[in-house]
Amino acid sequence: SEDRHAAALVPTQGEASLFDDTGELVRFVAQHPPQQDQVAFVHDYQSRRWLPASDAFFVKDLELVTPMGTGIVAFAERSSAESFAQPRQAPVLRWEEVLNAH
C-alpha cells in the first residue's frame, strides 16, 4: 500500500511473495525460514529503493505507524537508521537481530 514499507520474499524461480510492511515480512520469515533459493528484500524508508534485507538496518518503534502496525522500518545506511531511531529512543537492528527479536 505504501512503497516505503513494502517488502518481498523472492525465489530464484517463481513468483515473489509481497508484504505490505517490513514487519509483516519479518513475522513470516521468523515462522517460515526462507529456502536457500529465496532472498528477502525491503524498501529503504527514505529513498524507497529495494535492498536485500541482510544489508539493511532496521528501526523498531511500536509507536511508528506502518501499514500492518508492526512499527518496523528499514534503511540502507546505518547513519540514517541511527538518526531516525535516536529521537525515538528505538534500537537499530540488523536482519538476524530483528528476526530474533520478533
N, CA, C and O atoms as a printed pandas DataFrame, in Angstrom:
     atom_number atom_name residue_name chain_id  residue_number  x_coord  y_coord  z_coord
0              1         N          SER        A               1    0.811   -1.202    0.000
1              2        CA          SER        A               1    0.000    0.000    0.000
2              3         C          SER        A               1    0.852    1.262    0.000
3              4         O          SER        A               1    0.489    2.249   -0.641
4              5         N          GLU        A               2    1.980    1.248    0.708
5              6        CA          GLU        A               2    2.931    2.362    0.692
6              7         C          GLU        A               2    4.297    1.785    0.366
7              8         O          GLU        A               2    4.811    0.947    1.108
8              9         N          ASP        A               3    4.886    2.222   -0.728
9             10        CA          ASP        A               3    6.115    1.588   -1.186
10            11         C          ASP        A               3    7.272    1.700   -0.197
11            12         O          ASP        A               3    8.140    0.828   -0.197
12            13         N          ARG        A               4    7.326    2.729    0.644
13            14        CA          ARG        A               4    8.434    2.843    1.600
14            15         C          ARG        A               4    8.392    1.735    2.640
15            16         O          ARG        A               4    9.392    1.486    3.312
16            17         N          HIS        A               5    7.251    1.065    2.787
17            18        CA          HIS        A               5    7.103   -0.016    3.758
18            19         C          HIS        A               5    7.111   -1.398    3.107
19            20         O          HIS        A               5    7.200   -2.401    3.815
20            21         N          ALA        A               6    7.022   -1.475    1.797
21            22        CA          ALA        A               6    6.875   -2.746    1.103
22            23         C          ALA        A               6    8.089   -3.645    1.297
23            24         O          ALA        A               6    9.218   -3.181    1.456
24            25         N          ALA        A               7    7.817   -4.951    1.281
25            26        CA          ALA        A               7    8.872   -5.955    1.418
26            27         C          ALA        A               7    8.494   -7.155    0.561
27            28         O          ALA        A               7    7.342   -7.303    0.156
28            29         N          ALA        A               8    9.480   -8.011    0.288
29            30        CA          ALA        A               8    9.212   -9.172   -0.562
30            31         C          ALA        A               8   10.152  -10.306   -0.222
31            32         O          ALA        A               8   11.274  -10.097    0.240
32            33         N          LEU        A               9    9.667  -11.515   -0.461
33            34        CA          LEU        A               9   10.489  -12.715   -0.388
34            35         C          LEU        A               9   10.529  -13.248   -1.809
35            36         O          LEU        A               9    9.506  -13.661   -2.354
36            37         N          VAL        A              10   11.721  -13.237   -2.409
37            38        CA          VAL        A              10   11.859  -13.504   -3.842
38            39         C          VAL        A              10   12.631  -14.801   -4.071
39            40         O          VAL        A              10   13.782  -14.917   -3.651
40            41         N          PRO        A              11   12.004  -15.782   -4.737
41            42        CA          PRO        A              11   12.717  -17.009   -5.099
42            43         C          PRO        A              11   13.475  -16.817   -6.410
43            44         O          PRO        A              11   13.169  -15.904   -7.177
44            45         N          THR        A              12   14.462  -17.675   -6.669
45            46        CA          THR        A              12   15.173  -17.579   -7.941
46            47         C          THR        A              12   14.259  -17.947   -9.100
47            48         O          THR        A              12   14.452  -17.469  -10.217
48            49         N          GLN        A              13   13.259  -18.798   -8.844
49            50        CA          GLN        A              13   12.263  -19.141   -9.855
50            51         C          GLN        A              13   10.884  -19.046   -9.212
51            52         O          GLN        A              13   10.713  -19.380   -8.040
52            53         N          GLY        A              14    9.925  -18.598   -9.969
53            54        CA          GLY        A              14    8.570  -18.495   -9.448
54            55         C          GLY        A              14    8.238  -17.075   -9.033
55            56         O          GLY        A              14    8.990  -16.137   -9.295
56            57         N          GLU        A              15    7.097  -16.941   -8.380
57            58        CA          GLU        A              15    6.603  -15.625   -8.012
58            59         C          GLU        A              15    7.075  -15.190   -6.635
59            60         O          GLU        A              15    7.261  -16.005   -5.732
60            61         N          ALA        A              16    7.262  -13.886   -6.501
61            62        CA          ALA        A              16    7.645  -13.310   -5.216
62            63         C          ALA        A              16    6.424  -13.229   -4.309
63            64         O          ALA        A              16    5.295  -13.073   -4.773
64            65         N          SER        A              17    6.671  -13.337   -3.012
65            66        CA          SER        A              17    5.639  -13.085   -2.008
66            67         C          SER        A              17    5.820  -11.639   -1.568
67            68         O          SER        A              17    6.902  -11.254   -1.125
68            69         N          LEU        A              18    4.768  -10.842   -1.687
69            70        CA          LEU        A              18    4.846   -9.423   -1.359
70            71         C          LEU        A              18    4.171   -9.157   -0.017
71            72         O          LEU        A              18    3.193   -9.812    0.343
72            73         N          PHE        A              19    4.711   -8.183    0.715
73            74        CA          PHE        A              19    4.218   -7.841    2.041
74            75         C          PHE        A              19    3.981   -6.337    2.115
75            76         O          PHE        A              19    4.720   -5.552    1.521
76            77         N          ASP        A              20    2.943   -5.944    2.851
77            78        CA          ASP        A              20    2.590   -4.526    2.969
78            79         C          ASP        A              20    3.555   -3.748    3.840
79            80         O          ASP        A              20    3.695   -2.535    3.682
80            81         N          ASP        A              21    4.226   -4.433    4.763
81            82        CA          ASP        A              21    5.257   -3.736    5.527
82            83         C          ASP        A              21    6.353   -4.690    5.955
83            84         O          ASP        A              21    6.185   -5.909    5.949
84            85         N          THR        A              22    7.472   -4.107    6.325
85            86        CA          THR        A              22    8.667   -4.874    6.671
86            87         C          THR        A              22    8.398   -5.839    7.811
87            88         O          THR        A              22    8.865   -6.978    7.779
88            89         N          GLY        A              23    7.657   -5.407    8.811
89            90        CA          GLY        A              23    7.360   -6.265    9.956
90            91         C          GLY        A              23    6.556   -7.489    9.589
91            92         O          GLY        A              23    6.702   -8.544   10.206
92            93         N          GLU        A              24    5.703   -7.355    8.583
93            94        CA          GLU        A              24    4.932   -8.495    8.101
94            95         C          GLU        A              24    5.874   -9.544    7.493
95            96         O          GLU        A              24    5.696  -10.742    7.711
96            97         N          LEU        A              25    6.868   -9.090    6.737
97            98        CA          LEU        A              25    7.897   -9.987    6.205
98            99         C          LEU        A              25    8.675  -10.629    7.347
99           100         O          LEU        A              25    8.913  -11.837    7.330
100          101         N          VAL        A              26    9.068   -9.844    8.331
101          102        CA          VAL        A              26    9.814  -10.365    9.480
102          103         C          VAL        A              26    9.019  -11.481   10.158
103          104         O          VAL        A              26    9.558  -12.551   10.440
104          105         N          ARG        A              27    7.755  -11.227   10.415
105          106        CA          ARG        A              27    6.890  -12.222   11.066
106          107         C          ARG        A              27    6.833  -13.503   10.239
107          108         O          ARG        A              27    6.940  -14.602   10.783
108          109         N          PHE        A              28    6.663  -13.360    8.914
109          110        CA          PHE        A              28    6.575  -14.529    8.035
110          111         C          PHE        A              28    7.878  -15.327    8.041
111          112         O          PHE        A              28    7.859  -16.549    8.190
112          113         N          VAL        A              29    9.016  -14.633    7.878
113          114        CA          VAL        A              29   10.315  -15.311    7.814
114          115         C          VAL        A              29   10.658  -15.962    9.156
115          116         O          VAL        A              29   11.255  -17.038    9.183
116          117         N          ALA        A              30   10.288  -15.324   10.264
117          118        CA          ALA        A              30   10.540  -15.911   11.587
118          119         C          ALA        A              30    9.785  -17.224   11.743
119          120         O          ALA        A              30   10.272  -18.141   12.403
120          121         N          GLN        A              31    8.609  -17.325   11.149
121          122        CA          GLN        A              31    7.792  -18.531   11.251
122          123         C          GLN        A              31    8.085  -19.541   10.145
123          124         O          GLN        A              31    7.866  -20.740   10.322
124          125         N          HIS        A              32    8.577  -19.060    9.010
125          126        CA          HIS        A              32    8.857  -19.914    7.846
126          127         C          HIS        A              32   10.220  -19.540    7.276
127          128         O          HIS        A              32   10.279  -18.801    6.293
128          129         N          PRO        A              33   11.316  -20.023    7.855
129          130        CA          PRO        A              33   12.642  -19.640    7.353
130          131         C          PRO        A              33   12.746  -19.856    5.840
131          132         O          PRO        A              33   12.321  -20.889    5.324
132          133         N          PRO        A              34   13.315  -18.870    5.135
133          134        CA          PRO        A              34   13.399  -18.984    3.674
134          135         C          PRO        A              34   14.315  -20.121    3.237
135          136         O          PRO        A              34   15.259  -20.496    3.933
136          137         N          GLN        A              35   14.007  -20.648    2.076
137          138        CA          GLN        A              35   14.850  -21.668    1.461
138          139         C          GLN        A              35   16.099  -20.995    0.903
139          140         O          GLN        A              35   16.162  -19.770    0.807
140          141         N          GLN        A              36   17.082  -21.797    0.540
141          142        CA          GLN        A              36   18.331  -21.238    0.003
142          143         C          GLN        A              36   18.100  -20.425   -1.265
143          144         O          GLN        A              36   18.876  -19.517   -1.563
144          145         N          ASP        A              37   17.047  -20.738   -2.014
145          146        CA          ASP        A              37   16.814  -20.033   -3.276
146          147         C          ASP        A              37   15.903  -18.818   -3.098
147          148         O          ASP        A              37   15.406  -18.281   -4.087
148          149         N          GLN        A              38   15.674  -18.375   -1.862
149          150        CA          GLN        A              38   14.834  -17.212   -1.610
150          151         C          GLN        A              38   15.647  -16.107   -0.945
151          152         O          GLN        A              38   16.499  -16.367   -0.095
152          153         N          VAL        A              39   15.372  -14.881   -1.343
153          154        CA          VAL        A              39   16.044  -13.725   -0.758
154          155         C          VAL        A              39   14.978  -12.739   -0.300
155          156         O          VAL        A              39   14.041  -12.435   -1.038
156          157         N          ALA        A              40   15.131  -12.241    0.929
157          158        CA          ALA        A              40   14.215  -11.237    1.467
158          159         C          ALA        A              40   14.701   -9.852    1.045
159          160         O          ALA        A              40   15.889   -9.543    1.144
160          161         N          PHE        A              41   13.771   -9.022    0.573
161          162        CA          PHE        A              41   14.067   -7.656    0.170
162          163         C          PHE        A              41   13.151   -6.693    0.924
163          164         O          PHE        A              41   12.001   -7.013    1.223
164          165         N          VAL        A              42   13.679   -5.519    1.222
165          166        CA          VAL        A              42   12.908   -4.461    1.877
166          167         C          VAL        A              42   13.151   -3.158    1.127
167          168         O          VAL        A              42   14.104   -3.039    0.357
168          169         N          HIS        A              43   12.288   -2.196    1.360
169          170        CA          HIS        A              43   12.477   -0.858    0.810
170          171         C          HIS        A              43   13.190    0.012    1.836
171          172         O          HIS        A              43   12.880   -0.029    3.027
172          173         N          ASP        A              44   14.140    0.791    1.362
173          174        CA          ASP        A              44   14.743    1.814    2.207
174          175         C          ASP        A              44   13.650    2.842    2.515
175          176         O          ASP        A              44   12.988    3.341    1.605
176          177         N          TYR        A              45   13.468    3.152    3.790
177          178        CA          TYR        A              45   12.393    4.043    4.229
178          179         C          TYR        A              45   12.498    5.433    3.605
179          180         O          TYR        A              45   11.481    6.079    3.351
180          181         N          GLN        A              46   13.722    5.893    3.360
181          182        CA          GLN        A              46   13.909    7.240    2.815
182          183         C          GLN        A              46   13.906    7.276    1.292
183          184         O          GLN        A              46   13.154    8.045    0.693
184          185         N          SER        A              47   14.732    6.458    0.667
185          186        CA          SER        A              47   14.848    6.517   -0.795
186          187         C          SER        A              47   13.807    5.663   -1.512
187          188         O          SER        A              47   13.538    5.857   -2.698
188          189         N          ARG        A              48   13.229    4.718   -0.779
189          190        CA          ARG        A              48   12.240    3.784   -1.318
190          191         C          ARG        A              48   12.830    2.819   -2.349
191          192         O          ARG        A              48   12.105    2.247   -3.163
192          193         N          ARG        A              49   14.148    2.646   -2.302
193          194        CA          ARG        A              49   14.820    1.680   -3.183
194          195         C          ARG        A              49   14.807    0.304   -2.525
195          196         O          ARG        A              49   14.863    0.192   -1.300
196          197         N          TRP        A              50   14.733   -0.744   -3.350
197          198        CA          TRP        A              50   14.817   -2.114   -2.853
198          199         C          TRP        A              50   16.250   -2.418   -2.431
199          200         O          TRP        A              50   17.203   -1.957   -3.059
200          201         N          LEU        A              51   16.393   -3.191   -1.370
201          202        CA          LEU        A              51   17.699   -3.691   -0.976
202          203         C          LEU        A              51   17.505   -5.016   -0.255
203          204         O          LEU        A              51   16.456   -5.252    0.345
204          205         N          PRO        A              52   18.522   -5.891   -0.311
205          206        CA          PRO        A              52   18.414   -7.156    0.415
206          207         C          PRO        A              52   18.271   -6.881    1.910
207          208         O          PRO        A              52   18.973   -6.031    2.458
208          209         N          ALA        A              53   17.372   -7.595    2.560
209          210        CA          ALA        A              53   17.155   -7.407    3.995
210          211         C          ALA        A              53   18.443   -7.629    4.781
211          212         O          ALA        A              53   18.660   -6.988    5.809
212          213         N          SER        A              54   19.290   -8.524    4.308
213          214        CA          SER        A              54   20.546   -8.814    5.016
214          215         C          SER        A              54   21.506   -7.626    4.996
215          216         O          SER        A              54   22.442   -7.578    5.794
216          217         N          ASP        A              55   21.287   -6.671    4.100
217          218        CA          ASP        A              55   22.137   -5.479    4.018
218          219         C          ASP        A              55   21.535   -4.281    4.772
219          220         O          ASP        A              55   22.201   -3.260    4.942
220          221         N          ALA        A              56   20.303   -4.403    5.214
221          222        CA          ALA        A              56   19.572   -3.269    5.781
222          223         C          ALA        A              56   19.809   -3.105    7.284
223          224         O          ALA        A              56   20.282   -4.014    7.966
224          225         N          PHE        A              57   19.464   -1.919    7.768
225          226        CA          PHE        A              57   19.460   -1.574    9.194
226          227         C          PHE        A              57   18.006   -1.263    9.544
227          228         O          PHE        A              57   17.355   -0.482    8.850
228          229         N          PHE        A              58   17.506   -1.856   10.592
229          230        CA          PHE        A              58   16.090   -1.766   10.934
230          231         C          PHE        A              58   15.886   -0.966   12.211
231          232         O          PHE        A              58   16.684   -1.038   13.146
232          233         N          VAL        A              59   14.807   -0.209   12.230
233          234        CA          VAL        A              59   14.390    0.518   13.430
234          235         C          VAL        A              59   13.026   -0.030   13.805
235          236         O          VAL        A              59   12.118   -0.115   12.977
236          237         N          LYS        A              60   12.902   -0.401   15.081
237          238        CA          LYS        A              60   11.628   -0.921   15.576
238          239         C          LYS        A              60   11.109    0.012   16.656
239          240         O          LYS        A              60   11.742    0.209   17.692
240          241         N          ASP        A              61    9.934    0.584   16.386
241          242        CA          ASP        A              61    9.281    1.501   17.326
242          243         C          ASP        A              61    7.782    1.270   17.185
243          244         O          ASP        A              61    7.189    1.639   16.171
244          245         N          LEU        A              62    7.173    0.667   18.187
245          246        CA          LEU        A              62    5.762    0.317   18.097
246          247         C          LEU        A              62    4.849    1.533   17.985
247          248         O          LEU        A              62    3.677    1.387   17.636
248          249         N          GLU        A              63    5.361    2.729   18.275
249          250        CA          GLU        A              63    4.564    3.942   18.096
250          251         C          GLU        A              63    4.616    4.449   16.654
251          252         O          GLU        A              63    3.845    5.332   16.278
252          253         N          LEU        A              64    5.517    3.898   15.854
253          254        CA          LEU        A              64    5.638    4.269   14.449
254          255         C          LEU        A              64    4.480    3.651   13.664
255          256         O          LEU        A              64    4.220    2.453   13.780
256          257         N          VAL        A              65    3.798    4.451   12.881
257          258        CA          VAL        A              65    2.660    3.960   12.105
258          259         C          VAL        A              65    3.168    3.325   10.816
259          260         O          VAL        A              65    3.804    3.979    9.990
260          261         N          THR        A              66    2.872    2.028   10.663
261          262        CA          THR        A              66    3.189    1.292    9.437
262          263         C          THR        A              66    1.903    0.610    8.969
263          264         O          THR        A              66    0.986    0.429    9.770
264          265         N          PRO        A              67    1.811    0.229    7.693
265          266        CA          PRO        A              67    0.553   -0.325    7.168
266          267         C          PRO        A              67   -0.027   -1.492    7.969
267          268         O          PRO        A              67   -1.247   -1.595    8.101
268          269         N          MET        A              68    0.814   -2.363    8.501
269          270        CA          MET        A              68    0.323   -3.516    9.242
270          271         C          MET        A              68    0.519   -3.365   10.752
271          272         O          MET        A              68    0.304   -4.313   11.507
272          273         N          GLY        A              69    0.921   -2.188   11.182
273          274        CA          GLY        A              69    1.040   -1.906   12.604
274          275         C          GLY        A              69    2.215   -2.552   13.310
275          276         O          GLY        A              69    2.193   -2.716   14.530
276          277         N          THR        A              70    3.249   -2.923   12.553
277          278        CA          THR        A              70    4.392   -3.609   13.159
278          279         C          THR        A              70    5.457   -2.655   13.693
279          280         O          THR        A              70    6.251   -3.032   14.555
280          281         N          GLY        A              71    5.478   -1.423   13.187
281          282        CA          GLY        A              71    6.440   -0.434   13.670
282          283         C          GLY        A              71    7.883   -0.714   13.304
283          284         O          GLY        A              71    8.792   -0.262   13.999
284          285         N          ILE        A              72    8.115   -1.450   12.226
285          286        CA          ILE        A              72    9.473   -1.760   11.782
286          287         C          ILE        A              72    9.703   -1.132   10.416
287          288         O          ILE        A              72    8.908   -1.318    9.495
288          289         N          VAL        A              73   10.808   -0.379   10.292
289          290        CA          VAL        A              73   11.189    0.214    9.015
290          291         C          VAL        A              73   12.658   -0.103    8.745
291          292         O          VAL        A              73   13.424   -0.390    9.666
292          293         N          ALA        A              74   13.039   -0.048    7.469
293          294        CA          ALA        A              74   14.384   -0.421    7.054
294          295         C          ALA        A              74   15.110    0.761    6.420
295          296         O          ALA        A              74   14.494    1.638    5.816
296          297         N          PHE        A              75   16.423    0.763    6.570
297          298        CA          PHE        A              75   17.287    1.801    5.997
298          299         C          PHE        A              75   18.493    1.141    5.342
299          300         O          PHE        A              75   18.975    0.107    5.806
300          301         N          ALA        A              76   18.968    1.739    4.274
301          302        CA          ALA        A              76   20.161    1.235    3.594
302          303         C          ALA        A              76   21.430    1.599    4.356
303          304         O          ALA        A              76   22.413    0.858    4.312
304          305         N          GLU        A              77   21.417    2.726    5.051
305          306        CA          GLU        A              77   22.610    3.222    5.746
306          307         C          GLU        A              77   22.415    3.224    7.260
307          308         O          GLU        A              77   21.364    3.626    7.758
308          309         N          ARG        A              78   23.428    2.776    7.980
309          310        CA          ARG        A              78   23.363    2.776    9.446
310          311         C          ARG        A              78   23.134    4.186    9.986
311          312         O          ARG        A              78   22.340    4.378   10.907
312          313         N          SER        A              79   23.829    5.173    9.415
313          314        CA          SER        A              79   23.698    6.543    9.906
314          315         C          SER        A              79   22.266    7.058    9.776
315          316         O          SER        A              79   21.787    7.775   10.655
316          317         N          SER        A              80   21.592    6.710    8.712
317          318        CA          SER        A              80   20.198    7.118    8.529
318          319         C          SER        A              80   19.299    6.446    9.563
319          320         O          SER        A              80   18.416    7.083   10.137
320          321         N          ALA        A              81   19.527    5.175    9.790
321          322        CA          ALA        A              81   18.744    4.445   10.787
322          323         C          ALA        A              81   18.971    5.025   12.175
323          324         O          ALA        A              81   18.021    5.196   12.939
324          325         N          GLU        A              82   20.227    5.331   12.508
325          326        CA          GLU        A              82   20.541    5.902   13.822
326          327         C          GLU        A              82   19.906    7.277   14.001
327          328         O          GLU        A              82   19.387    7.583   15.074
328          329         N          SER        A              83   19.943    8.103   12.966
329          330        CA          SER        A              83   19.320    9.432   13.037
330          331         C          SER        A              83   17.813    9.332   13.239
331          332         O          SER        A              83   17.226   10.128   13.972
332          333         N          PHE        A              84   17.189    8.357   12.590
333          334        CA          PHE        A              84   15.754    8.150   12.718
334          335         C          PHE        A              84   15.408    7.572   14.098
335          336         O          PHE        A              84   14.398    7.945   14.694
336          337         N          ALA        A              85   16.240    6.674   14.591
337          338        CA          ALA        A              85   15.962    5.973   15.846
338          339         C          ALA        A              85   16.234    6.821   17.084
339          340         O          ALA        A              85   15.540    6.687   18.092
340          341         N          GLN        A              86   17.220    7.677   17.016
341          342        CA          GLN        A              86   17.683    8.413   18.198
342          343         C          GLN        A              86   16.588    9.214   18.900
343          344         O          GLN        A              86   16.442    9.054   20.112
344          345         N          PRO        A              87   15.815   10.058   18.234
345          346        CA          PRO        A              87   14.779   10.807   18.956
346          347         C          PRO        A              87   13.654    9.911   19.496
347          348         O          PRO        A              87   12.919   10.307   20.400
348          349         N          ARG        A              88   13.530    8.717   18.941
349          350        CA          ARG        A              88   12.507    7.768   19.379
350          351         C          ARG        A              88   13.026    6.840   20.481
351          352         O          ARG        A              88   12.264    6.080   21.077
352          353         N          GLN        A              89   14.328    6.915   20.738
353          354        CA          GLN        A              89   14.988    6.006   21.681
354          355         C          GLN        A              89   14.694    4.556   21.303
355          356         O          GLN        A              89   14.416    3.715   22.158
356          357         N          ALA        A              90   14.763    4.289   20.006
357          358        CA          ALA        A              90   14.479    2.966   19.457
358          359         C          ALA        A              90   15.784    2.283   19.059
359          360         O          ALA        A              90   16.765    2.953   18.738
360          361         N          PRO        A              91   15.796    0.961   19.079
361          362        CA          PRO        A              91   17.005    0.244   18.685
362          363         C          PRO        A              91   17.204    0.218   17.170
363          364         O          PRO        A              91   16.247    0.285   16.399
364          365         N          VAL        A              92   18.460    0.119   16.769
365          366        CA          VAL        A              92   18.820   -0.134   15.375
366          367         C          VAL        A              92   19.291   -1.581   15.337
367          368         O          VAL        A              92   20.211   -1.966   16.058
368          369         N          LEU        A              93   18.654   -2.369   14.495
369          370        CA          LEU        A              93   18.913   -3.804   14.443
370          371         C          LEU        A              93   19.340   -4.244   13.049
371          372         O          LEU        A              93   18.994   -3.610   12.053
372          373         N          ARG        A              94   20.083   -5.319   12.991
373          374        CA          ARG        A              94   20.395   -5.975   11.713
374          375         C          ARG        A              94   19.333   -7.040   11.463
375          376         O          ARG        A              94   18.518   -7.317   12.344
376          377         N          TRP        A              95   19.332   -7.632   10.287
377          378        CA          TRP        A              95   18.310   -8.601    9.860
378          379         C          TRP        A              95   18.156   -9.741   10.864
379          380         O          TRP        A              95   17.043  -10.030   11.302
380          381         N          GLU        A              96   19.253  -10.386   11.230
381          382        CA          GLU        A              96   19.159  -11.522   12.155
382          383         C          GLU        A              96   18.638  -11.069   13.517
383          384         O          GLU        A              96   17.898  -11.803   14.172
384          385         N          GLU        A              97   19.014   -9.880   13.943
385          386        CA          GLU        A              97   18.542   -9.366   15.236
386          387         C          GLU        A              97   17.048   -9.077   15.211
387          388         O          GLU        A              97   16.341   -9.380   16.173
388          389         N          VAL        A              98   16.566   -8.499   14.129
389          390        CA          VAL        A              98   15.139   -8.197   14.041
390          391         C          VAL        A              98   14.331   -9.493   13.977
391          392         O          VAL        A              98   13.228   -9.562   14.520
392          393         N          LEU        A              99   14.865  -10.510   13.324
393          394        CA          LEU        A              99   14.190  -11.807   13.294
394          395         C          LEU        A              99   14.141  -12.434   14.681
395          396         O          LEU        A              99   13.109  -12.957   15.100
396          397         N          ASN        A             100   15.266  -12.377   15.387
397          398        CA          ASN        A             100   15.338  -12.968   16.733
398          399         C          ASN        A             100   14.516  -12.187   17.752
399          400         O          ASN        A             100   14.029  -12.763   18.725
400          401         N          ALA        A             101   14.356  -10.880   17.539
401          402        CA          ALA        A             101   13.599  -10.045   18.466
402          403         C          ALA        A             101   12.098  -10.215   18.272
403          404         O          ALA        A             101   11.308   -9.789   19.115
404          405         N          HIS        A             102   11.709  -10.826   17.181
405          406        CA          HIS        A             102   10.278  -10.934   16.898
406          407         C          HIS        A             102    9.648  -12.073   17.653
407          408         O          HIS        A             102    8.446  -12.306   17.530
